[in-house]
Amino acid sequence: MADTRDDALAGDDAEPAIDLTIRLGLDDDERPRAAELYYAAFEALLRPILGEPARALPLLADALDRELALVARAADGRLVGLCGLHIDDRHLVDLRIAAVLRAFGPLDGARRVLVGLLLAASPAPGELLIDGIAVDPRVRGRGVARRLLDELARIAAARGLRAIRVDVADTNLAARRLYEGCAFVAGETRRSALRRRIFGFAAATTMRRAITATE
């Protein structure tokens, strides 16, 4: 999932940090909340595939792989941040083709599935691919995304992985600055006129953070 937001991660450490509990695993009763955060962060990407929120949110909530959600909770237990993991062939948003076809019918559903393939990405061997970071707007600028990325690095190290990768849209300079500040290095940039027409961004840059055993 290319990071396309122009403000969601901006100034992630601009305000005092808040107390957080971060752990891997999403509770079942948190699915609707997680879907809301994720859809709000990536609406430009998800709307062409899943449609309006009323239809998209239930589909998204059902598709979330609980074990691949790195979750940040505030002191009151409220879910305020979410980072998706994509390792090997498993990823946070495991949306089944059959579910899309049931929701939209065979013709429109097939079209939406094809649109979704434009966003398809896979991690290389030994690599963890970020399947999106979403932060509650009320706590942006208070270090949530950085804390999620630091914990993600520890998870990657514990699994013996060599790198974390994220794909950042050319329209999202704020996210690129955040990742650069968290030891990610920019690499290849890929361009697509079709993606610009459908999703609003023409290019995405691959950024990687090398992982060491001391993370």
Backbone as JSON, one array per atom type, in Angstrom:
{
  "sequence": "MADTRDDALAGDDAEPAIDLTIRLGLDDDERPRAAELYYAAFEALLRPILGEPARALPLLADALDRELALVARAADGRLVGLCGLHIDDRHLVDLRIAAVLRAFGPLDGARRVLVGLLLAASPAPGELLIDGIAVDPRVRGRGVARRLLDELARIAAARGLRAIRVDVADTNLAARRLYEGCAFVAGETRRSALRRRIFGFAAATTMRRAITATE",
  "N": [[0.85, -1.19, 0.0], [0.91, 1.96, -1.11], [2.09, 4.9, 0.47], [0.15, 7.63, 0.54], [-0.75, 9.92, 1.77], [-0.94, 13.43, 2.45], [-0.78, 14.71, 4.85], [-1.09, 13.05, 7.03], [1.05, 12.01, 8.51], [2.52, 14.19, 9.03], [4.86, 16.26, 10.7], [5.4, 14.49, 12.9], [6.57, 14.44, 15.4], [6.0, 16.88, 16.51], [4.55, 17.76, 18.7], [4.18, 17.23, 22.31], [4.89, 13.86, 23.28], [2.57, 11.13, 23.73], [1.3, 8.84, 26.23], [1.62, 5.51, 25.36], [0.64, 2.17, 24.52], [2.04, -0.34, 22.73], [1.57, -3.06, 20.69], [1.69, -6.2, 18.94], [-1.09, -7.4, 17.27], [-4.55, -7.41, 16.88], [-7.56, -6.86, 18.56], [-10.71, -8.54, 18.25], [-12.99, -6.94, 18.7], [-12.01, -4.5, 18.03], [-11.94, -4.25, 15.34], [-13.86, -2.64, 13.75], [-13.08, 0.01, 14.48], [-10.37, 0.01, 13.72], [-10.69, -0.33, 10.96], [-11.95, 2.09, 10.31], [-9.91, 3.99, 10.89], [-7.95, 3.16, 9.06], [-9.23, 3.37, 6.57], [-9.75, 6.12, 6.5], [-7.15, 7.11, 6.37], [-6.25, 6.14, 3.93], [-8.09, 6.74, 1.94], [-8.1, 7.75, -0.71], [-6.92, 5.7, -2.12], [-8.47, 3.46, -1.47], [-11.19, 4.01, -2.0], [-11.74, 3.82, -4.86], [-11.71, 1.06, -5.06], [-13.2, -0.14, -2.95], [-15.36, 1.51, -2.61], [-17.86, 3.81, -1.25], [-17.73, 4.87, 2.26], [-19.81, 3.58, 3.79], [-20.21, 1.11, 2.59], [-17.63, 0.22, 2.29], [-16.33, 0.06, 4.82], [-17.36, -2.19, 6.42], [-16.47, -4.31, 4.76], [-13.71, -3.91, 4.83], [-13.16, -4.15, 7.57], [-13.74, -6.88, 7.99], [-11.74, -7.97, 6.45], [-9.29, -7.59, 7.68], [-6.27, -8.91, 8.87], [-5.78, -10.03, 11.93], [-3.4, -10.79, 13.22], [-1.39, -9.46, 11.95], [-1.42, -6.82, 12.52], [0.01, -4.06, 13.89], [-0.51, -2.37, 16.73], [-1.27, 0.74, 18.25], [-2.2, 1.9, 21.36], [-3.86, 4.3, 23.37], [-3.59, 5.62, 26.76], [-6.11, 5.24, 27.84], [-6.97, 2.99, 26.59], [-7.91, 3.32, 24.05], [-7.77, 2.81, 20.56], [-5.32, 4.28, 18.68], [-3.47, 4.25, 16.69], [-2.19, 2.42, 13.88], [-0.34, -0.01, 12.25], [0.3, -1.82, 9.39], [1.53, -5.08, 8.64], [3.31, -6.79, 6.11], [4.35, -9.77, 5.29], [6.09, -12.26, 3.64], [3.59, -14.06, 2.06], [1.45, -13.01, 3.42], [-0.63, -10.38, 4.6], [-1.81, -7.28, 6.1], [-4.35, -6.32, 5.11], [-6.36, -8.52, 3.92], [-8.1, -8.9, 1.55], [-10.59, -10.7, 0.05], [-11.27, -11.89, -3.25], [-13.77, -13.01, -3.73], [-15.38, -11.79, -1.79], [-15.48, -9.15, -2.67], [-16.78, -9.47, -5.12], [-19.25, -10.42, -4.24], [-20.18, -8.17, -2.88], [-20.35, -6.14, -4.84], [-21.3, -7.24, -7.17], [-20.86, -9.29, -10.16], [-19.76, -7.95, -12.5], [-19.1, -5.18, -11.86], [-17.69, -5.76, -9.58], [-15.54, -7.32, -10.57], [-14.23, -5.38, -12.06], [-13.37, -3.67, -10.01], [-11.64, -5.35, -8.64], [-9.6, -5.6, -10.54], [-8.7, -2.97, -10.62], [-7.64, -2.83, -8.05], [-5.39, -4.43, -8.35], [-3.48, -2.76, -9.36], [-2.25, -1.7, -7.2], [-0.88, -3.72, -6.08], [1.75, -5.29, -4.3], [4.75, -6.93, -3.24], [6.81, -8.26, -0.63], [10.38, -8.59, -0.76], [12.49, -11.53, -0.35], [13.43, -11.94, 3.05], [12.53, -9.48, 3.84], [10.39, -7.04, 5.31], [7.38, -5.65, 4.46], [5.74, -2.59, 4.75], [2.34, -2.34, 5.28], [0.83, 0.0, 5.21], [0.39, 2.83, 7.4], [-1.66, 4.18, 9.84], [-2.9, 6.9, 11.65], [-4.73, 8.28, 14.33], [-6.33, 11.34, 13.76], [-6.53, 13.1, 15.92], [-4.3, 12.76, 17.49], [-2.12, 13.16, 15.94], [1.21, 14.21, 15.2], [2.36, 13.65, 17.62], [4.18, 11.67, 17.99], [3.29, 9.06, 17.45], [3.46, 7.57, 15.02], [6.26, 7.33, 14.74], [6.87, 5.77, 17.0], [5.53, 3.43, 16.34], [7.03, 2.66, 14.08], [9.55, 2.23, 15.24], [8.97, 0.05, 16.92], [8.25, -1.76, 14.98], [10.7, -2.19, 13.74], [11.99, -3.64, 15.76], [10.42, -5.94, 15.78], [10.94, -6.92, 13.21], [13.68, -7.47, 13.47], [13.61, -9.48, 15.42], [12.45, -11.49, 13.98], [14.42, -12.16, 12.27], [14.71, -10.72, 9.92], [16.0, -8.67, 7.24], [15.44, -6.12, 6.35], [13.16, -3.31, 6.32], [10.56, -2.21, 4.27], [8.94, 0.47, 2.56], [6.58, 1.98, 0.38], [6.36, 5.13, -0.96], [4.26, 7.69, -2.02], [4.78, 10.22, -4.55], [3.47, 12.52, -3.96], [3.48, 12.83, -1.26], [5.25, 14.38, 0.69], [5.62, 14.91, 3.39], [5.39, 12.4, 4.68], [7.58, 11.16, 3.53], [9.68, 12.64, 4.68], [9.37, 11.89, 7.34], [9.96, 9.09, 7.24], [12.6, 9.21, 6.33], [13.74, 10.4, 8.57], [13.62, 8.26, 10.25], [15.56, 6.5, 9.53], [15.15, 5.38, 7.01], [15.99, 4.83, 3.61], [15.86, 6.3, 0.44], [15.08, 4.7, -2.65], [14.45, 3.16, -5.69], [12.25, 4.82, -7.98], [9.03, 4.5, -9.25], [6.85, 5.0, -11.99], [3.49, 5.67, -13.12], [1.03, 6.34, -15.34], [-1.58, 5.46, -15.35], [-2.14, 4.89, -12.68], [-2.06, 7.48, -11.71], [-4.32, 8.59, -12.88], [-6.37, 7.12, -11.69], [-5.85, 6.97, -8.89], [-4.62, 9.33, -8.16], [-1.88, 9.82, -7.86], [1.28, 9.79, -9.47], [3.78, 8.66, -9.22], [5.78, 6.48, -7.19], [8.07, 6.05, -4.58], [10.41, 3.68, -3.51], [11.41, 2.98, -0.24], [13.81, 1.95, 2.14], [14.7, 0.51, 5.27], [17.48, -0.63, 6.83], [17.93, -3.51, 8.86], [19.32, -4.42, 11.96], [20.77, -6.78, 14.26], [20.73, -5.6, 16.71], [18.53, -4.02, 17.01]],
  "CA": [[0.0, 0.0, 0.0], [1.73, 3.16, -1.18], [1.69, 5.95, 1.4], [-0.24, 8.75, -0.31], [-1.3, 11.03, 2.54], [-0.11, 14.62, 2.48], [-0.76, 15.31, 6.18], [-1.36, 12.1, 8.11], [2.23, 11.78, 9.32], [3.28, 15.43, 9.06], [5.29, 16.73, 12.01], [4.99, 13.44, 13.83], [7.08, 14.71, 16.74], [5.88, 18.32, 16.72], [3.9, 17.99, 19.99], [4.64, 16.26, 23.32], [4.45, 12.48, 23.07], [1.53, 10.64, 24.63], [1.52, 7.48, 26.72], [1.13, 4.51, 24.42], [0.96, 0.76, 24.59], [2.14, -0.83, 21.35], [1.78, -4.51, 20.62], [1.22, -6.85, 17.73], [-2.34, -8.12, 17.46], [-5.77, -6.6, 16.93], [-8.7, -7.54, 19.17], [-11.85, -8.61, 17.34], [-13.9, -5.82, 18.87], [-11.36, -3.3, 17.51], [-11.96, -4.26, 13.88], [-14.5, -1.46, 13.15], [-12.25, 1.18, 14.73], [-9.19, -0.1, 12.86], [-11.12, -0.09, 9.59], [-12.18, 3.53, 10.17], [-8.61, 4.66, 10.81], [-7.25, 2.77, 7.84], [-9.93, 3.95, 5.41], [-9.54, 7.57, 6.52], [-5.78, 7.39, 5.96], [-5.99, 5.71, 2.55], [-9.35, 6.82, 1.19], [-7.84, 7.95, -2.13], [-6.6, 4.4, -2.7], [-9.48, 2.44, -1.2], [-12.52, 4.33, -2.54], [-11.97, 3.21, -6.18], [-11.83, -0.39, -4.94], [-14.23, -0.55, -1.99], [-16.52, 2.4, -2.67], [-18.15, 4.73, -0.16], [-17.47, 4.27, 3.58], [-20.86, 2.7, 4.3], [-19.99, -0.22, 2.05], [-16.22, -0.16, 2.39], [-15.85, -0.22, 6.18], [-17.58, -3.59, 6.82], [-15.58, -5.17, 3.99], [-12.36, -3.72, 5.32], [-13.08, -4.73, 8.92], [-13.69, -8.33, 7.87], [-10.54, -8.4, 5.73], [-8.07, -7.35, 8.45], [-5.6, -10.04, 9.51], [-5.5, -9.55, 13.3], [-2.04, -11.09, 13.64], [-0.44, -8.61, 11.22], [-1.71, -5.43, 12.88], [0.76, -3.5, 15.01], [-1.53, -1.44, 17.22], [-0.93, 1.69, 19.31], [-3.36, 2.25, 22.17], [-3.65, 5.35, 24.36], [-3.69, 5.17, 28.15], [-7.49, 4.83, 28.12], [-7.26, 1.8, 25.81], [-8.43, 3.68, 22.73], [-6.87, 2.55, 19.45], [-4.99, 5.57, 18.07], [-2.54, 4.05, 15.59], [-2.21, 1.09, 13.29], [0.65, -0.26, 11.2], [0.1, -3.13, 8.81], [2.7, -5.85, 8.24], [3.21, -7.68, 4.96], [5.49, -10.68, 5.37], [5.86, -13.39, 2.72], [2.34, -13.89, 1.31], [0.4, -12.55, 4.32], [-0.6, -8.95, 4.83], [-2.87, -6.8, 6.97], [-5.65, -6.27, 4.43], [-6.47, -9.74, 3.13], [-9.42, -8.78, 0.93], [-10.83, -11.81, -0.88], [-11.98, -11.55, -4.48], [-15.17, -13.42, -3.59], [-16.09, -10.79, -0.99], [-15.72, -7.98, -3.53], [-17.79, -9.85, -6.11], [-20.55, -10.47, -3.56], [-20.59, -6.83, -2.49], [-20.56, -5.24, -5.96], [-21.78, -7.94, -8.35], [-19.75, -9.85, -10.94], [-19.1, -7.04, -13.44], [-18.46, -4.08, -11.14], [-16.71, -6.35, -8.67], [-14.35, -7.7, -11.33], [-13.53, -4.14, -12.39], [-12.71, -3.19, -8.8], [-10.51, -6.24, -8.38], [-8.54, -5.24, -11.48], [-8.15, -1.71, -10.14], [-6.83, -3.13, -6.89], [-4.12, -5.03, -8.75], [-2.52, -1.69, -9.62], [-1.57, -1.41, -5.93], [-0.28, -4.95, -5.57], [3.19, -5.28, -4.03], [5.18, -8.07, -2.43], [8.14, -8.08, -0.05], [11.45, -9.48, -1.19], [12.93, -12.43, 0.72], [14.13, -11.27, 4.14], [12.06, -8.1, 3.92], [9.05, -6.75, 5.81], [6.77, -4.54, 3.72], [4.71, -1.9, 5.52], [1.03, -2.34, 4.61], [0.12, 1.21, 5.62], [0.34, 3.33, 8.76], [-2.79, 5.09, 10.05], [-2.87, 7.52, 12.98], [-5.88, 9.1, 14.68], [-6.02, 12.77, 13.56], [-6.47, 13.84, 17.18], [-3.0, 12.59, 18.14], [-1.02, 13.33, 15.0], [2.22, 15.12, 15.68], [2.75, 13.32, 19.0], [5.13, 10.57, 18.01], [2.7, 7.73, 17.32], [4.03, 6.87, 13.86], [7.65, 6.98, 15.03], [6.86, 4.66, 17.94], [5.14, 2.24, 15.58], [8.15, 2.27, 13.24], [10.59, 1.67, 16.1], [8.55, -1.29, 17.33], [8.29, -2.58, 13.77], [12.1, -2.59, 13.55], [12.29, -4.7, 16.73], [9.74, -7.15, 15.3], [11.69, -7.42, 12.06], [14.93, -8.05, 13.96], [13.3, -10.73, 16.12], [12.11, -12.5, 12.97], [15.59, -12.4, 11.45], [14.59, -10.04, 8.64], [17.13, -7.78, 6.97], [15.05, -4.77, 5.97], [11.76, -2.9, 6.25], [10.33, -1.42, 3.05], [7.68, 1.19, 2.39], [6.47, 2.69, -0.89], [5.82, 6.44, -0.64], [3.83, 8.44, -3.2], [5.51, 11.46, -4.76], [2.68, 13.63, -3.42], [3.51, 12.8, 0.21], [6.57, 14.81, 1.14], [5.69, 14.82, 4.85], [5.69, 11.01, 5.04], [8.96, 10.86, 3.14], [10.56, 13.22, 5.7], [9.28, 11.04, 8.53], [10.71, 7.86, 7.03], [14.02, 9.55, 6.3], [14.14, 10.62, 9.95], [13.63, 6.96, 10.93], [16.64, 5.69, 8.94], [14.8, 4.82, 5.71], [16.76, 5.41, 2.5], [15.1, 6.25, -0.81], [15.64, 3.93, -3.75], [13.84, 3.26, -7.01], [10.96, 5.48, -8.16], [8.27, 3.93, -10.36], [5.82, 5.92, -12.46], [2.36, 5.04, -13.79], [-0.01, 7.3, -15.7], [-2.87, 4.88, -14.99], [-2.34, 5.11, -11.24], [-2.37, 8.89, -11.47], [-5.71, 8.84, -13.28], [-7.3, 6.46, -10.78], [-5.57, 7.19, -7.47], [-4.17, 10.7, -7.91], [-0.43, 9.99, -7.78], [1.9, 9.2, -10.65], [5.03, 7.96, -8.92], [6.0, 6.02, -5.82], [9.48, 5.75, -4.31], [10.68, 2.63, -2.54], [12.33, 3.36, 0.82], [14.15, 0.8, 2.97], [15.47, 0.66, 6.51], [18.24, -1.85, 7.13], [17.7, -4.01, 10.21], [20.45, -5.1, 12.58], [20.4, -7.64, 15.39], [20.67, -4.8, 17.93], [17.32, -3.18, 17.02]],
  "C": [[0.89, 1.24, 0.0], [1.19, 4.23, -0.24], [1.42, 7.21, 0.6], [-0.64, 9.99, 0.46], [-0.37, 12.22, 2.54], [-0.02, 15.24, 3.87], [-0.82, 14.31, 7.32], [-0.17, 11.89, 9.02], [3.04, 13.05, 9.5], [3.61, 15.82, 10.49], [5.0, 15.73, 13.1], [5.5, 13.67, 15.24], [6.99, 16.19, 17.09], [5.3, 18.66, 18.09], [4.43, 16.97, 21.01], [4.06, 14.87, 23.07], [3.37, 12.11, 24.09], [1.9, 9.24, 25.1], [0.86, 6.48, 25.78], [1.5, 3.12, 24.87], [0.95, 0.24, 23.16], [2.41, -2.32, 21.38], [1.21, -5.04, 19.32], [-0.05, -7.63, 18.04], [-3.52, -7.19, 17.66], [-6.88, -7.43, 17.57], [-9.89, -7.51, 18.2], [-12.77, -7.4, 17.46], [-13.29, -4.49, 18.42], [-11.41, -3.22, 15.98], [-12.65, -3.02, 13.28], [-13.66, -0.19, 13.31], [-11.01, 1.17, 13.84], [-9.55, 0.18, 11.41], [-11.36, 1.4, 9.34], [-10.87, 4.29, 10.03], [-7.93, 4.41, 9.47], [-7.9, 3.4, 6.61], [-9.7, 5.45, 5.35], [-8.15, 7.93, 6.02], [-5.55, 7.13, 4.48], [-7.23, 5.78, 1.67], [-9.11, 6.97, -0.31], [-7.51, 6.64, -2.84], [-7.76, 3.42, -2.59], [-10.84, 2.74, -1.83], [-12.73, 3.74, -3.95], [-12.16, 1.7, -6.14], [-13.03, -0.79, -4.1], [-15.43, 0.39, -1.93], [-16.64, 3.31, -1.47], [-17.95, 4.05, 1.19], [-18.53, 3.3, 4.06], [-20.7, 1.27, 3.8], [-18.57, -0.7, 2.31], [-15.83, -0.62, 3.79], [-16.16, -1.65, 6.63], [-16.68, -4.56, 6.06], [-14.16, -5.12, 4.53], [-12.2, -4.35, 6.7], [-12.97, -6.25, 8.87], [-12.38, -8.82, 7.28], [-9.27, -8.29, 6.55], [-7.55, -8.65, 9.07], [-5.12, -9.57, 10.88], [-4.04, -9.72, 13.69], [-1.0, -10.19, 12.99], [-0.73, -7.13, 11.43], [-0.86, -5.04, 14.09], [-0.04, -2.3, 15.5], [-0.97, -0.56, 18.33], [-2.21, 2.07, 20.04], [-2.97, 3.33, 23.18], [-3.86, 4.79, 25.76], [-5.09, 4.69, 28.51], [-7.91, 3.6, 27.32], [-7.73, 2.07, 24.41], [-7.37, 3.43, 21.66], [-6.6, 3.86, 18.72], [-4.01, 5.43, 16.91], [-2.51, 2.61, 15.14], [-1.16, 1.02, 12.19], [0.46, -1.68, 10.69], [1.41, -3.79, 8.4], [2.36, -6.7, 7.02], [4.49, -8.5, 4.93], [5.17, -11.91, 4.54], [4.56, -13.15, 1.96], [1.18, -13.48, 2.2], [0.53, -11.05, 4.55], [-1.85, -8.52, 5.57], [-4.24, -6.86, 6.3], [-5.73, -7.45, 3.46], [-7.87, -9.79, 2.51], [-9.6, -9.86, -0.13], [-11.63, -11.34, -2.09], [-13.46, -11.88, -4.35], [-15.98, -12.39, -2.81], [-16.41, -9.55, -1.82], [-16.81, -8.29, -4.55], [-19.18, -9.92, -5.47], [-21.07, -9.06, -3.26], [-21.0, -5.97, -3.68], [-21.12, -5.92, -7.21], [-20.62, -8.35, -9.23], [-19.03, -8.85, -11.83], [-18.37, -5.91, -12.71], [-17.41, -4.62, -10.19], [-15.43, -6.72, -9.38], [-13.54, -6.46, -11.71], [-12.75, -3.62, -11.18], [-11.53, -4.07, -8.42], [-9.33, -5.88, -9.27], [-7.89, -3.91, -11.08], [-7.22, -1.96, -8.95], [-5.47, -3.73, -7.23], [-3.06, -3.98, -9.05], [-1.72, -1.33, -8.37], [-0.82, -2.61, -5.37], [1.24, -4.79, -5.41], [3.52, -6.47, -3.16], [6.56, -7.8, -1.86], [9.14, -9.04, -0.67], [11.8, -10.44, -0.06], [13.73, -11.67, 1.78], [13.68, -9.85, 4.4], [10.65, -8.05, 4.5], [8.54, -5.53, 5.07], [5.68, -3.91, 4.58], [3.44, -1.84, 4.7], [0.2, -1.18, 5.16], [0.25, 1.54, 7.09], [-0.79, 4.34, 8.85], [-2.75, 5.59, 11.48], [-4.11, 8.38, 13.16], [-5.53, 10.58, 14.52], [-5.86, 13.55, 14.86], [-5.13, 13.72, 17.88], [-1.85, 12.66, 17.15], [-0.06, 14.38, 15.54], [2.72, 14.82, 17.07], [3.53, 12.01, 19.08], [4.58, 9.18, 17.8], [3.34, 6.95, 16.17], [5.48, 6.46, 14.11], [7.73, 5.79, 15.99], [6.48, 3.36, 17.24], [6.31, 1.74, 14.73], [9.29, 1.67, 14.06], [10.24, 0.25, 16.55], [8.58, -2.25, 16.14], [9.72, -3.06, 13.51], [12.48, -3.71, 14.52], [11.64, -6.02, 16.3], [10.51, -7.77, 14.14], [12.99, -8.08, 12.5], [14.68, -9.4, 14.63], [12.97, -11.85, 15.14], [13.28, -12.79, 12.03], [15.52, -11.75, 10.08], [15.68, -8.99, 8.49], [16.72, -6.34, 6.7], [13.55, -4.58, 6.12], [11.61, -2.01, 5.02], [8.99, -0.72, 3.12], [7.73, 1.89, 1.05], [5.73, 3.99, -0.63], [5.5, 7.19, -1.92], [4.58, 9.75, -3.31], [4.76, 12.67, -4.22], [2.81, 13.77, -1.91], [4.89, 13.11, 0.75], [6.72, 14.68, 2.65], [6.04, 13.4, 5.29], [7.13, 10.66, 4.68], [9.94, 11.43, 4.17], [10.54, 12.37, 6.98], [10.12, 9.79, 8.36], [12.21, 8.12, 6.97], [14.55, 9.78, 7.71], [14.18, 9.35, 10.78], [14.53, 5.97, 10.22], [16.23, 4.96, 7.66], [15.56, 5.57, 4.62], [15.97, 5.22, 1.21], [15.85, 5.45, -1.87], [14.92, 4.21, -5.04], [12.5, 4.01, -6.95], [10.28, 4.92, -9.4], [7.11, 4.85, -10.71], [4.72, 5.15, -13.2], [1.28, 6.08, -14.07], [-1.39, 6.78, -15.3], [-3.15, 5.07, -13.51], [-2.67, 6.57, -10.95], [-3.83, 9.17, -11.81], [-6.69, 8.26, -12.26], [-7.11, 6.89, -9.33], [-5.02, 8.58, -7.15], [-2.68, 10.87, -7.69], [0.23, 9.21, -8.91], [3.11, 8.35, -10.33], [5.09, 7.56, -7.45], [7.46, 5.62, -5.68], [9.59, 4.67, -3.24], [11.72, 3.12, -1.54], [12.55, 2.14, 1.72], [14.94, 1.23, 4.2], [16.18, -0.66, 6.78], [18.04, -2.21, 8.6], [18.94, -4.73, 10.71], [19.97, -5.89, 13.79], [20.24, -6.84, 16.67], [19.44, -3.91, 17.98], [16.52, -3.42, 18.29]]
}
